[in-house]
Structures are given as C-alpha cells and as structure tokens.
Amino acid sequence: MDRRYRKAIIAANWKMNINPSEAKKLTTAMLKCSSAKDTSVVLCVPAIDLTIVKRVLRQSRIAVGGQNCHYEDTGAFTGEVSAQMLYDAGAKYVIIGHSERRSMFGETDEIVRKKVAAAIRAGLRPIICVGETEEQREMGITEEQIRIQVKSAVYGLDADDFRKVVFAYEPVWAIGTGKTATPEDANEVCKAIRACLREKYGARPSRGTSILYGGSMNEENAPALLAMPHIDGGLIGGASLKPEAFAAIVAATK
Ligand code: PGA
C-alpha cells in the first residue's frame, strides 16, 4: 500500500457466523488488535450482533460495520435492515455487493449501485466488493468485468460522496476456497480499479481511495499481499473468526 496517500483498512467479515451470545467473547478477543494509527480495523458483523459488538468496542479504535443493507431508507420491506438502522446501531461501514449476495441473492450491479447510494445517504462508508469468476478469468475478461462493476457501483456519485467509498477486490474463485490470487495478480486488478476511478474522479481522489483485497487472506499470505503498492488492506472472512490470525493480519499492515 502507498502510505503517503491512503490508510490501510483491515475489515473482518464474520458472514452468517457468531450468535449474539457468542459475540461478546469473540469481540473481546479482538480488542488486542491494537492497530497502528494509520490502520483502520473494522468488524463487519451480523446485524443482530451489532449492538453487542459496538458496546464491547466502545473504548477502542476498532469500528463496526454491517454486511448488507436495503437500498430504501425505511418502509414496508419485511425482514430487511436499512443503512440508517445500521448507522443508528453504531456502524461506520457496510459491505455492499459481496459476491455471495450477488450470486445467491440476485444482487445485480443496479441493486449494488442503489445500496451504495443508500449507505452514503445514511452516513456509512460502503465497502464495495467486485471480482471475477474463475470462468471470466480463464476467458481473459477479468478487467472488463471489474470495470463494469466498478463503474456501475459509483454511477451518479459526486466527488464528495466518492471520498467515503472503499473498494474490495475479491476474486470469486478465491473466497472461502483456500486459493489466493498471487500478490502480483491481485495488485494488477487493484491498479485497474484505481485507473477506472481515475478516469471518472481524477488523479487525487483515486489515489486516496482504499482498495482492499479479499479471498482466503490469512496470516501467512497477508504480508506479501499488503506489500503491493495498490493493495491497501484486506477483507477477511474465515481468518477473521480466529483472533490470533486476525491480529497477525492487522500487524502485517505496519
Ligand atoms: P475468505 O472470505 O477470507 O473466507 O475467503 C473473504 C470474503 O468473503 O470477504
């Protein structure tokens, strides 16, 4: 990562793990992830755990986030959680467009765009996930796929709103599989994301945007990935449920 322009962000994605009755213990164990001043640590937790996690973290610099939100602010959407609700419960971030949501819950680029806008309206920082499938990588259309996802996610965002955006490059084939992109390949795609943002927002804003890598990041591969100039942090699934491993990844940003 290039420390001159951007802050490192290490975000945990607990996914649909950790019941409210378990959240306090895991969060307390996470408190030892004391981070460098220029690294932000975020725990993106199930919505029902948010209040408990927030309470444990209140004296710490670790932030909390949601994993999804609805694109409307309020209304008759049984079972949904709005960005405003996440914000009100203490969240600072929300993951938007994770590949599990795109592939299993039918989230299109259009829905992702609307959710990004809702998150920003509510005062949250969206962590926008983009990534290619294994088939798309084999076909050689990784960059085309990423450009479509990136451009549609920020479509309509002005320069002010754009400053709140964080991206996560998550190759679909690397999520939860134990396969990781090589640091060089991951860096190439993060660089392409930045180039795409530069076309729309110009050099300075794109240089200041944090772009994370996600997909089987762990304490062993994190140092090499985080050493790449365009990778500014990580979105961590499996390893974020293990406090020691997660702390080691945070430490690798220093
Ligand atoms: P993983 O998940 O680290 O378990 O691959 C990452 C993610 O899905 O955000």
Boltz pocket constraint, residues with backbone or C-beta under 6 A from the ligand:
constraints:
  - pocket:
      binder: B
      contacts: [[A, 13], [A, 170], [A, 174], [A, 175], [A, 176], [A, 177], [A, 178], [A, 214], [A, 215], [A, 216], [A, 217], [A, 235], [A, 236], [A, 237], [A, 238], [A, 239]]
      max_distance: 6.0
